Amino acid sequence: MQIIRHPAAMIAWAKEQAKAGRSIALVPTMGFFHEGHLSLMRRAGQLADQVAVSLFVNPTQFGPQEDLSAYPRNFERDRAMAESAGVQALFAPEAADMYPAEFCTTVTVGAELTGQLCGASRPGHFAGVATVVCKLFQIVRPDVAVFGEKDFQQLAVIRRMTADLNLGVEIVAHPTVREADGLALSSRNTYLAPSQREAALSLSRAITLARKMTAEGERSAERLAAALRDFIHSFPETAVDYISFVHQNTLQHAAEIDEQTVLALAVKIGGKVRLIDNGKVL
Ligand code: PAF
């Protein structure tokens, strides 16, 4: 596996692949790999001749009060894990090379997709995500890029940006990987104190509860959200950021649940660790 640090070197690698007629699948990441990342890398390996993984904790998608400096990092461990997953190129640039001093371009996806859910409590977050993913697509020129379904709004934003800007990259969504008890894997799970682990299960269990209620005939998003809020708050140290029922593609609020509806949740555990999860409930 090649480790590539500079965008110009990554562009050269991508051109070499194109010249040799080899297709590229990109897995964009912020590192601190877990099984979820590895399953994205393995999926990427089924989709193209070469797998490139970007490892970049992108500063522009963190708000001033967020966890940029504390975000977990372990390059050596990540390098070994990516290699074991069969990755050919690990692109790990410095922030100064991705955003030189004169950098002044931002890709903004409309408020229809970015104004609600995580976008409401993380202003500027999706502009940071869209900008860095657009840059990564230009640098790596992948045929296909694989993203996890756990970041449901991010996936919708990237799909829209890729279509709107005719970036010519196929976006593949990969199912959320979970612990045996249902907790969605996330690099941020490492922030949880052992006593908060049970509270973190409130998200996946709320999705299970919503499925039970819809199976029994409930279709009102308002009634479901009220029941789920009480359920989540019955776990210690939880504070709901949002419980939303939205259309899977447009992310517009759904008053009545149907097959196109996704339940999206964000919950703060212990005042600090913000976890997200989502799932269909019908
Ligand atoms: O999902 C992530 O890890 C990040 O938001 C991404 C897509 C790598 C952009 O920095």
Boltz pocket constraint, residues with backbone or C-beta under 6 A from the ligand:
constraints:
  - pocket:
      binder: B
      contacts: [[A, 28], [A, 29], [A, 30], [A, 54], [A, 56], [A, 58], [A, 61], [A, 128], [A, 129], [A, 132], [A, 133], [A, 151], [A, 154]]
      max_distance: 6.0
